[in-house]
Amino acid sequence: MNGEQRTFVPAEDPARRRQVTRATVRVLLVDPDERVFLFQDSDPGTGGRWWILPGGGIDDGESELDAVVREIAEETGFTIARADVLGPIARRHVRHGYSDQIVEQDDAFYAIRVPAFDIDTAGHTDEERVTLQQHRWWTRAEIAASEEEIWPALLVGIWALVDEPATWPVALPTVEESSVPS
């Protein structure tokens, strides 16, 4: 993100945090047991934790589909074929306020049905090694019943769209999901 390394040091004045703007892809990996894969992310500056879909920023000159394939390989160690990627299923604008920065991003949500596989995090960036705490597969019922914070909050609804391609891409409302609100 903009080539600067994060500090995770809470800003004295949260309104003066570094501003980052980016486009991202988020990917619903759905296994044969109808579970979706999530990482537990964190803000070391606040100790806050929440669950997220794999995915990340789109590199300069990269298409969304190329970013999906690259991000899944880097974050999970699993190789996917471009032809197997579904979507974009939905799009949204989101604001993430963290201890040290505010990220304004445009998310594109994609999905892929995958076989059961073991996650390999060897491709994680230095920042992901600091912030990503754990990972697991979740059922819809577990997500709906969870008291843990899950981003996007509309995950179960987005997941329901996977089997409704005639509706794609669904425009989702702009939201804020933050450990330190702006």
Protein Blocks (a to p, Z undefined) as FASTA:
>chain_A
ZZiacekiacfblmlgccddddddddddddfkopacddddddfknopacdddedddddeh
iafklmmmmmmmmmnopacdfklpgcjfbdcddddddfkbccdddddddddddddddddf
klpcfklmmmmmbdcdddfklmmmpcbdcddfklmmmmmmmmmmklpccddddddddfbd
ZZ
